[in-house]
Amino acid sequence: ISPWDTDPMQIKLPVLLLLIIIASIFFKETALAMNKIIRVSPMGDKGLLEDRLENLEAEIRALRAEATGSNSTLLSKNINQNLWLSENISNELSLGGARFPTGQTDSSKVICLLLRVRKDRIEYMNQLYAGFYMKLLIYYVHPDCGLMKSRHPNVTILCSMGHKYETNILEHLSLFEASYPDAQGLLIHHMDFWVHPRQLFLHGDSRRIWLLAQQHDTPIPKGRGYGHRCLTRAALVEEWVRPHWHWTEKARVQALSDVIAVEKAFNISEAIDVCFNWIDLMYYPRGVWKDLDSIAPFFKGLFNEIAFPTIINILVVHMGHEKQIFDQCWGSCCSVTTDAKIFSSRVCGHKVNMTTRTVRKQVMNI
């Protein structure tokens, strides 16, 4: 019998039934996925951590099985990264599994400070983020800052104090504290670091300092801590002889001098480690602002990726504040993407190349 002689309804009914089944499966899976995204209770968070740990352990086993021959070096880096992540998650679970219990906030209760914003991106960045935060502040480092303020009266622009590095942004903390008494925290990130503000604060504990996890990097011998790599005095000397990181000229000497000055000023008997990390995004809860304000001046002029991680280490180890290793962001200090699939699927990342109008439009739409 020719298929064209068949009753059309005999064909349509099975097809319709099949489509209904597929649609129901799709919506069920979507609902489950959304449930995982919005689940924020301590018990729900524990479940997410356990799932993530199980997935990481499976990835490690698969990578180890695959790590042979010419691809072993690259895969070993991925294995090390997954080991760091799984170790951190195991530690969180051992503390009760509530990675951020009751420590969530809404981005509308946070001040956001954008760094390294170009003059031709001021209006764009304001449109992109201003609606999400209690206040969006743009930190502008060029001499024509006054002119930019007059050109963009609807944007709050902070002018640079003229220092090469960005630790001087913390000189504004007392202003933030007085001007925004209800702000719960300060989020700082570079212009080319994309962020989905509402999602960001579903993953982050607003009571803790955030420090970015190392996504693509090599472990440092004798470096302390997951993601946040810190060196004892002995390990710092070893870095002088056989460096494993891109230390800038005289940075190690200045860093050592700065931490010794802090030890004396605050009567800290234990030697303070010198730390380094990518710091294209940071978060400081309001509870640390006063201590942060007191420490920051000691590190003025020190390279950002040493100054801020070392300050955070002092706040956590020597002053009793808490930090969260924030591992939700794509990339690293030096990664670049223009792939809309990446910056639409990840909560945050560095960096997105926004030199083209197409990419800027995609980021805005997302």
C-alpha positions in Angstrom: 0.0 0.0 0.0 1.4 3.4 -0.9 1.9 5.7 2.2 0.0 8.3 0.3 -3.1 6.1 0.4 -3.0 6.0 4.2 -5.5 8.0 6.2 -3.7 11.3 7.3 -5.2 11.0 10.8 -3.5 7.6 11.2 -0.1 9.3 10.7 -0.9 12.6 12.6 -2.1 11.0 15.9 1.1 9.0 16.6 3.2 12.0 15.6 1.2 14.3 17.9 1.5 11.8 20.8 5.2 11.6 20.3 5.5 15.4 20.3 3.5 15.6 23.5 5.8 13.0 25.2 8.9 14.9 24.1 7.5 18.2 25.3 6.6 16.8 28.7 10.1 15.3 29.1 11.6 18.7 28.1 9.5 20.7 30.5 10.2 18.2 33.3 13.9 18.4 32.8 13.7 22.2 32.5 11.8 22.4 35.8 14.3 20.2 37.5 17.2 22.3 36.2 15.4 25.5 37.3 14.8 23.9 40.7 18.6 23.3 41.0 19.3 26.9 40.1 16.9 28.5 42.6 17.4 26.0 45.4 19.1 28.2 48.1 18.2 26.6 51.5 21.1 25.0 53.5 19.9 21.5 52.8 19.4 22.3 49.1 22.8 23.8 49.0 24.3 20.6 50.6 22.6 18.6 47.9 24.1 20.8 45.2 27.6 20.5 46.7 27.3 16.7 46.9 26.2 16.5 43.3 29.0 18.8 42.2 31.6 16.7 44.2 30.3 13.5 42.6 30.6 15.0 39.1 34.1 16.3 39.8 35.2 12.9 41.0 33.8 11.3 37.9 35.7 13.8 35.7 38.9 13.2 37.6 38.6 9.4 37.0 37.9 10.0 33.3 40.8 12.4 32.9 43.2 10.1 34.6 42.2 7.3 32.3 42.7 9.6 29.3 46.0 11.2 30.4 48.5 9.2 28.3 51.1 10.2 25.8 51.3 13.7 24.3 48.1 15.0 26.0 49.2 14.0 29.5 50.5 17.5 30.5 47.4 19.4 29.5 45.1 16.8 31.1 47.1 16.8 34.3 46.4 20.5 34.7 42.7 19.8 34.4 43.1 17.0 36.9 44.8 19.3 39.4 42.1 21.9 39.0 39.4 19.4 39.6 41.3 18.1 42.7 41.4 21.7 44.1 37.7 22.1 43.5 36.8 18.7 45.0 39.0 19.4 48.0 37.3 22.7 48.6 33.8 21.3 48.3 34.8 18.4 50.7 35.9 20.9 53.2 32.6 22.8 52.9 30.6 19.6 53.4 32.7 18.7 56.5 31.6 22.0 58.0 27.9 21.0 57.6 27.3 21.3 53.9 25.7 24.8 54.0 28.2 26.6 51.8 26.3 29.9 52.2 23.5 29.4 54.8 21.3 32.5 55.2 24.2 34.4 53.7 22.6 35.5 50.5 21.5 38.9 49.5 20.1 40.7 46.5 22.3 42.7 44.1 20.0 45.7 44.8 21.6 45.8 48.3 25.1 46.0 47.0 27.4 48.8 45.6 29.2 47.9 42.4 32.4 49.6 41.5 33.6 49.1 37.9 37.3 49.5 37.1 39.2 50.3 33.9 36.2 51.7 32.1 37.1 53.4 28.8 35.5 56.8 28.0 33.6 55.4 25.1 32.1 52.6 27.3 30.9 54.7 30.2 27.3 55.0 29.0 27.2 51.4 27.8 28.4 50.0 31.2 25.9 52.2 33.0 23.0 50.9 30.9 24.3 47.3 31.3 24.5 47.2 35.1 23.0 50.3 36.9 19.5 48.8 37.2 20.8 45.8 39.2 22.6 47.5 42.1 21.9 49.9 44.9 24.5 52.1 43.2 26.8 51.6 40.3 30.1 53.6 40.5 32.5 53.9 37.6 36.2 54.4 38.5 37.9 56.6 35.9 41.6 57.0 35.8 42.3 59.5 33.0 43.0 63.2 33.4 39.8 64.3 31.7 37.7 62.8 34.5 36.0 66.2 35.1 35.0 66.4 31.5 33.6 62.8 31.6 31.5 63.8 34.7 29.9 66.7 32.8 29.3 64.6 29.7 27.6 61.8 31.7 25.6 63.6 34.5 23.4 60.5 35.0 26.5 58.3 35.8 28.4 58.4 39.2 32.0 58.6 38.3 34.9 58.5 40.8 38.1 60.1 39.6 41.5 58.4 40.2 43.8 59.7 42.8 46.7 59.3 40.4 48.2 56.1 41.5 49.4 53.4 39.1 47.7 50.6 40.8 44.1 50.2 42.1 44.6 49.7 45.9 43.7 53.4 46.2 40.1 52.7 45.3 39.8 51.5 48.9 40.4 55.1 50.0 36.7 55.7 49.1 35.5 53.1 51.7 34.7 55.8 54.3 32.7 57.7 51.6 30.8 54.5 50.7 30.0 53.8 54.4 28.6 57.3 55.0 26.8 57.6 51.7 25.2 54.2 51.5 24.3 53.2 55.1 22.1 50.3 53.9 24.6 48.8 51.5 25.5 45.2 52.5 28.6 44.9 50.4 30.9 46.2 47.8 31.4 44.3 44.5 34.4 45.3 42.4 35.2 44.1 38.9 36.9 45.2 35.7 34.9 46.5 32.8 35.7 43.4 30.6 34.6 41.0 33.4 31.0 40.0 32.6 28.6 39.4 35.4 24.9 38.3 35.7 24.2 40.2 38.9 21.2 38.4 40.2 22.7 34.9 39.5 26.0 36.0 41.1 24.4 36.5 44.5 22.6 33.2 44.3 26.0 31.5 44.3 27.9 33.9 46.6 27.7 34.3 50.4 27.2 38.0 51.0 28.7 37.8 54.5 32.1 36.5 53.2 34.9 38.0 51.2 35.0 36.5 47.7 38.2 35.4 46.1 38.3 34.0 42.6 39.3 30.4 42.1 42.1 29.5 39.7 40.4 28.2 36.6 43.3 27.7 34.2 46.7 27.7 36.0 49.5 25.6 37.3 50.0 24.7 41.0 52.7 26.7 42.7 55.2 24.6 44.8 54.7 25.3 48.5 51.8 27.6 47.7 49.2 27.6 50.5 45.5 27.3 50.0 43.1 26.4 47.2 42.8 29.2 44.6 44.3 31.7 47.0 48.0 31.0 46.7 50.1 32.3 49.6 53.8 31.9 50.3 55.6 31.7 53.6 58.9 33.6 53.9 60.9 30.5 53.0 58.7 29.9 49.9 58.9 33.5 48.9 62.7 33.3 48.9 62.4 30.2 46.8 60.3 32.2 44.3 63.2 34.7 44.1 65.5 31.8 42.9 63.1 29.8 40.8 60.0 31.9 40.1 56.7 30.1 39.1 54.7 33.3 38.7 55.0 36.5 36.7 56.3 38.7 39.5 56.7 42.3 38.5 60.0 44.1 39.1 60.7 44.7 42.8 57.2 43.4 43.7 58.5 40.7 46.0 60.7 43.2 47.9 57.8 45.7 48.2 55.3 43.0 49.2 57.7 41.7 51.9 58.3 45.2 53.2 54.5 45.9 53.3 53.6 42.8 55.3 56.3 43.5 57.8 55.0 47.0 58.3 51.5 45.6 58.9 52.9 43.1 61.4 54.5 46.0 63.4 51.4 48.3 63.1 48.9 45.7 64.3 51.2 43.7 66.7 50.9 40.5 64.7 53.5 38.0 66.0 53.0 35.4 63.2 54.7 36.1 59.9 52.2 37.2 57.3 52.2 35.3 54.0 52.6 37.1 50.7 49.8 36.0 48.4 48.8 36.4 44.7 45.7 35.6 42.7 43.7 37.1 39.8 41.5 39.8 41.2 39.4 40.9 38.2 36.4 40.4 40.5 36.2 40.9 44.3 33.5 41.2 46.9 33.8 42.7 50.4 30.9 42.5 52.8 30.2 45.6 54.9 31.5 43.9 58.0 35.1 44.0 56.8 35.1 47.6 55.5 36.7 49.1 58.6 39.5 46.6 58.8 40.0 46.7 55.0 40.2 50.5 55.3 42.9 50.2 57.9 45.1 47.7 56.0 44.8 49.0 52.4 47.1 52.1 52.8 50.1 49.8 53.6 49.9 48.3 50.1 49.5 51.4 48.0 51.4 51.1 44.8 51.8 47.3 45.0 50.8 45.2 42.0 47.1 44.5 42.2 47.3 40.7 42.0 49.6 40.7 45.0 48.2 43.5 47.0 44.5 42.5 47.2 45.1 38.7 47.8 47.6 39.6 50.5 45.1 42.0 52.1 42.4 39.3 52.0 44.7 36.8 53.6 45.4 39.3 56.4 41.6 39.9 56.9 40.9 36.1 57.0 43.9 34.7 58.8 44.8 37.5 61.2 41.6 39.4 61.7 39.0 36.6 61.8 36.9 37.4 58.7 35.7 34.7 56.4 36.2 34.2 52.7 34.6 32.1 50.0 36.5 30.7 47.0 34.3 31.8 44.2 34.5 29.1 41.5 31.5 30.1 39.3 33.4 32.4 36.9 34.7 31.3 33.5 38.3 32.0 32.5 41.3 33.5 34.3 43.4 36.6 34.4 44.3 36.2 30.7 41.5 34.3 29.0 39.5 36.0 26.2 36.2 35.1 24.6 33.6 36.5 22.2 31.5 33.3 22.3 27.9 34.2 23.3 27.3 30.6 24.4 30.0 31.0 27.1 28.9 34.4 28.6 25.2 33.4 28.4 25.7 30.1 30.3 28.2 31.2 32.9 27.4 33.5 35.9 30.5 35.5 35.3 33.8 35.4 33.5 36.9 37.2 32.2 37.3 38.4 29.8 34.8 39.2 27.1 36.2 41.1 24.2 33.8 44.0 23.6 35.6 45.8 20.8 32.8 44.9 18.3 29.3 46.2 18.4 27.9 42.7 17.8 29.5 41.3 21.0 28.4 44.4 23.0 24.8 43.9 21.8 24.9 40.2 22.7 26.1 41.0 26.2 23.4 43.6 26.6 20.7 41.3 25.4 21.8 38.5 27.8 
